[in-house]
Amino acid sequence: VQLVESGGGLVQPGGSLRLSCAASGFTFSRYVMNWYRQAPGKERELVAAISSAGYSTNYPDSVKGRFTISRDNAKNTVYLQMNSLKPEDTAVYYCNAYRSLYEYWGQGTQVTVSS
């Protein structure tokens, strides 16, 4: 099983980034996919979730209206479009796959929002 994130980097406040997570080794279309983030000294927090078929999404208030999660089950890939980025969005972003008793994590990608 592999989840490989990409697309992180340094961006100025107000800018945008698109993260991707390529999955392999499991039946991607059967799993809820999530994006989490963890800033230094803070707990890991959920920032976006999408149902297995992609019809339902969920966001915390801190990113609602700025972040959009999507998935392409034909490509086994989940995306996180991040707009209007703020310095407080700086964190390592992790891709997560969840289904019942099964859960997988990617290695994370750093997002830094700074001028």
Backbone torsions as a table, in degrees:
resi	resn	phi	psi	omega
1	VAL	NA	133.1	177.1
2	GLN	-139.7	138.2	168.2
3	LEU	-126.5	117.8	-174.7
4	VAL	-119.8	112.0	179.8
5	GLU	-87.0	151.7	174.6
6	SER	-152.9	165.3	174.9
7	GLY	103.9	-3.9	178.0
8	GLY	-71.9	172.7	178.5
9	GLY	159.7	-165.1	179.8
10	LEU	-99.8	130.8	179.9
11	VAL	-141.2	149.5	178.5
12	GLN	-77.8	154.0	175.0
13	PRO	-53.9	137.8	-176.6
14	GLY	89.8	-9.9	-178.1
15	GLY	-83.5	-176.1	-176.8
16	SER	-130.9	152.5	171.8
17	LEU	-143.5	151.9	174.1
18	ARG	-123.2	116.4	176.7
19	LEU	-91.8	146.7	174.9
20	SER	-126.0	151.1	175.9
21	CYS	-137.5	112.6	179.7
22	ALA	-95.0	126.8	-175.9
23	ALA	-108.7	148.7	175.7
24	SER	-155.5	156.3	175.2
25	GLY	91.1	1.4	176.3
26	PHE	-152.0	169.8	-177.4
27	THR	-82.6	89.6	-172.4
28	PHE	-52.3	-42.3	-173.2
29	SER	-68.9	-8.8	179.2
30	ARG	-97.4	-2.6	-173.7
31	TYR	-108.6	139.1	163.7
32	VAL	-67.6	138.1	179.0
33	MET	-116.2	138.2	-176.5
34	ASN	-131.5	154.1	166.9
35	TRP	-116.5	129.3	174.1
36	TYR	-116.6	164.1	171.6
37	ARG	-142.0	154.4	177.8
38	GLN	-140.5	118.2	176.8
39	ALA	-92.7	157.5	180.0
40	PRO	-55.4	129.1	177.5
41	GLY	77.9	5.0	-178.7
42	LYS	-121.0	161.9	177.3
43	GLU	-76.3	155.8	175.6
44	ARG	-68.1	135.9	-179.1
45	GLU	-129.3	146.6	177.2
46	LEU	-77.4	130.9	178.7
47	VAL	-115.3	-17.3	178.3
48	ALA	-165.8	144.4	177.8
49	ALA	-139.6	147.5	178.5
50	ILE	-140.0	138.2	-178.7
51	SER	-68.8	169.1	-172.9
52	SER	-61.5	-37.8	179.8
53	ALA	-89.6	-8.5	177.3
54	GLY	89.0	8.1	-175.8
55	TYR	-84.2	-19.6	-175.4
56	SER	-127.2	135.6	177.6
57	THR	-130.9	160.7	-179.0
58	ASN	-148.5	140.6	-178.7
59	TYR	-140.8	148.2	170.6
60	PRO	-76.2	162.8	-178.2
61	ASP	-59.6	-29.4	-175.3
62	SER	-64.1	-23.4	-178.0
63	VAL	-124.0	-6.0	-177.0
64	LYS	-58.5	132.3	-178.2
65	GLY	88.9	-13.4	179.6
66	ARG	-113.8	-34.3	-178.4
67	PHE	-106.6	145.0	176.4
68	THR	-135.6	124.6	176.6
69	ILE	-99.4	142.5	176.2
70	SER	-148.5	166.6	179.4
71	ARG	-145.8	153.9	174.9
72	ASP	-125.9	100.0	-176.2
73	ASN	-68.8	-21.7	176.7
74	ALA	-72.7	-26.8	-179.4
75	LYS	-105.7	2.7	-178.8
76	ASN	52.3	45.5	-175.2
77	THR	-135.9	140.7	173.7
78	VAL	-119.7	146.7	-175.3
79	TYR	-124.4	156.4	170.9
80	LEU	-135.0	108.1	175.1
81	GLN	-88.2	123.3	-177.0
82	MET	-119.5	116.8	-179.9
83	ASN	-116.3	165.0	178.4
84	SER	48.5	48.7	-175.0
85	LEU	-66.2	145.6	-178.3
86	LYS	-120.3	157.3	177.4
87	PRO	-55.2	-32.1	-179.5
88	GLU	-73.5	-5.4	173.2
89	ASP	-83.0	-6.6	179.0
90	THR	-61.2	124.9	-176.7
91	ALA	-178.3	171.9	166.1
92	VAL	-89.3	129.0	-177.9
93	TYR	-104.2	131.0	-176.0
94	TYR	-118.5	139.6	172.8
95	CYS	-91.3	140.7	-177.3
96	ASN	-138.2	137.3	175.3
97	ALA	-116.3	132.5	-174.9
98	TYR	-137.8	134.2	173.4
99	ARG	-157.9	110.2	176.9
100	SER	55.4	-117.2	-177.1
101	LEU	-87.8	0.0	-174.8
102	TYR	-106.9	134.9	-180.0
103	GLU	-149.9	134.1	-178.6
104	TYR	-131.0	150.7	-178.4
105	TRP	-128.9	147.0	170.3
106	GLY	-86.1	-180.0	-176.2
107	GLN	-87.4	-13.1	177.3
108	GLY	95.7	152.7	175.6
109	THR	-136.7	136.1	-175.6
110	GLN	-81.0	132.5	171.8
111	VAL	-120.2	123.1	179.3
112	THR	-123.1	123.7	179.6
113	VAL	-111.2	109.3	-174.9
114	SER	-158.2	149.1	175.5
115	SER	-94.4	NA	NA
